[in-house]
Structure formats: C-alpha cells, structure tokens
Amino acid sequence: MSEFWNQRYAVDEYVFGTEPNAFLASQASRFSPGQRVLAVADGEGRNGVWLARQGLDVLAVDVSPPAIAKAEKLAAQHGVTLQTELADLLGWEWGENRFDVVVAIFIQFVGPAERTLIHQSMRRTLKPGGLLILQGYTPKQLEYRTGGPSQVENLYTAADLRREFAGMEFLHLVESEREISEGAGHSGMSALVEMVARKI
Ligand SMILES: C[S@@+](CC[C@H](N)C(=O)[O-])C[C@H]1O[C@@H](n2cnc3c(N)ncnc32)[C@H](O)[C@@H]1O
C-alpha cells in the first residue's frame, strides 16, 4: 500500500497541488484559531498546511515518507508549524476525545470493513462538539475516472455516510458532480460526496 503512494509521490511536483481542497477551504468560517486538528492521510500537506495557516494546531498523519517530507517542506515555505506523523492508520493509536476537528479529504484507500474501523476511530478521537469534515468520491466517479481509486468498494454515497455516522449531527451532507482541479491527481468532472458532522 505505502509503496504505491511512495512511487506516486516520488516526483518534484505536488500530485494533488499545493492549494487546499476547495470544499475544505469553503468551511473556513467553522474554525477558531488554536483548535486542535487531525488531518487524516494528509499526503503532501496541502490541507494540513492550509489549516495551520488558519492558526490551527495541526497533526498530519500519513503512511508515505515522501508525502510527509513534502508536507514538511510546504509548511516551511509558508512559515507555519505542522506536526507530522508517519503511520499506518489501520494500526494507529487514534485515542479518544483528542481533536476539535478531524479532516478526511479523499481517504478512500480501503474497502468497507476497514473503512468502518477508520470511521469509528475518527468519531472516537473527536471531542464532544467536534467537527468531522470529509470529502470523497461516489461510485459514479468510475464513469469519470478523473481521480480516486478504481475499486468500487472503496467509494461511498451520502446514504452510506449517513448510516456510518448515525448519531452525529449532520450540518452538511451533499452529493454533487462538478469540475475539480487539484494537481494532476484530481482533475476534471468528478462525482463527489461531502460532509460536515458534529459529534454530539
Ligand atoms: C488520495 S491521497 C489524499 C491525500 C490528501 N488527503 C489530499 O487530499 O491531498 C490518499 C492518501 O492516503 C495515504 N494512505 C494510504 N493508505 C494509508 C494508511 N494505511 N495509513 C495512512 N495513510 C494512508 C496515502 O499515502 C495518500 O497520501
């Protein structure tokens, strides 16, 4: 798994660009400086660094060493502190009630069983009242093939998320089809699902 990502990231350019994910950036008004944020599978750091630039205290976790190195370089370029941790999230100690915000942007690297474990861990590590901000591709993305995994079982719908995160308060849960432009990795018309949910 990490070998696949190490090879993808072994280029000078940032595969998903250096600008934050547009959906995440659209949620800026929900953040307050000093909040503790977990950026899940943050890759080359475009989102973690942007969150740190908003005055947030960010831990970025990813399984790929070149991704972490590029994230640290991007943080240095912006003069912000980004805490990083190299780890496989399937065996990571997520802890309980640790974060004000958990950010999960395109983390579709597992099928349903392991996904459920990751989703449970994300919910557990949020503090009560904390926010989970997520974007991913729906199965329809296999018609567009403009990014994301090719395994249909790794993709999900808003209904899947509503079921998996039942008991949280859904502030935003929407499927949409639109153009995105995130480096060479995600580019073109895309079938997306996005969610903001609060831990009660
Ligand atoms: C599509 S990329 C998205 C990266 C980042 N979230 C973004 O939006 O730019 C998926 C990321 O998942 C990471 N990843 C894959 N399997 C992982 C695992 N088991 N534990 C931690 N990270 C993993 C990869 O290294 C890669 O950076």
PDBQT file of the ligand as one rigid body, heavy atoms in Angstrom, charges set to zero:
ROOT
HETATM    1  C1  LIG A 301      -5.733  10.411  -2.471  1.00  0.00    +0.000 C 
HETATM    2  S1  LIG A 301      -4.404  10.703  -1.337  1.00  0.00    +0.000 S 
HETATM    3  C2  LIG A 301      -5.075  12.118  -0.482  1.00  0.00    +0.000 C 
HETATM    4  C3  LIG A 301      -4.062  12.897   0.282  1.00  0.00    +0.000 C 
HETATM    5  C4  LIG A 301      -4.622  14.144   0.976  1.00  0.00    +0.000 C 
HETATM    6  N1  LIG A 301      -5.671  13.810   1.910  1.00  0.00    +0.000 N 
HETATM    7  C5  LIG A 301      -5.101  15.171  -0.016  1.00  0.00    +0.000 C 
HETATM    8  O1  LIG A 301      -6.317  15.349  -0.148  1.00  0.00    +0.000 OA
HETATM    9  O2  LIG A 301      -4.249  15.785  -0.681  1.00  0.00    +0.000 OA
HETATM   10  C6  LIG A 301      -4.586   9.377  -0.146  1.00  0.00    +0.000 C 
HETATM   11  C7  LIG A 301      -3.525   9.364   0.940  1.00  0.00    +0.000 C 
HETATM   12  O3  LIG A 301      -3.740   8.251   1.800  1.00  0.00    +0.000 OA
HETATM   13  C8  LIG A 301      -2.487   7.818   2.295  1.00  0.00    +0.000 C 
HETATM   14  N2  LIG A 301      -2.655   6.451   2.822  1.00  0.00    +0.000 N 
HETATM   15  C9  LIG A 301      -2.959   5.339   2.135  1.00  0.00    +0.000 A 
HETATM   16  N3  LIG A 301      -3.049   4.286   2.973  1.00  0.00    +0.000 NA
HETATM   17  C10 LIG A 301      -2.801   4.753   4.218  1.00  0.00    +0.000 A 
HETATM   18  C11 LIG A 301      -2.738   4.154   5.505  1.00  0.00    +0.000 A 
HETATM   19  N4  LIG A 301      -2.987   2.851   5.672  1.00  0.00    +0.000 N 
HETATM   20  N5  LIG A 301      -2.437   4.922   6.570  1.00  0.00    +0.000 NA
HETATM   21  C12 LIG A 301      -2.173   6.247   6.402  1.00  0.00    +0.000 A 
HETATM   22  N6  LIG A 301      -2.222   6.879   5.217  1.00  0.00    +0.000 NA
HETATM   23  C13 LIG A 301      -2.532   6.140   4.126  1.00  0.00    +0.000 A 
HETATM   24  C14 LIG A 301      -1.586   7.903   1.068  1.00  0.00    +0.000 C 
HETATM   25  O4  LIG A 301      -0.218   7.930   1.384  1.00  0.00    +0.000 OA
HETATM   26  C15 LIG A 301      -2.097   9.203   0.432  1.00  0.00    +0.000 C 
HETATM   27  O5  LIG A 301      -1.342  10.304   0.868  1.00  0.00    +0.000 OA
ENDROOT
TORSDOF 0
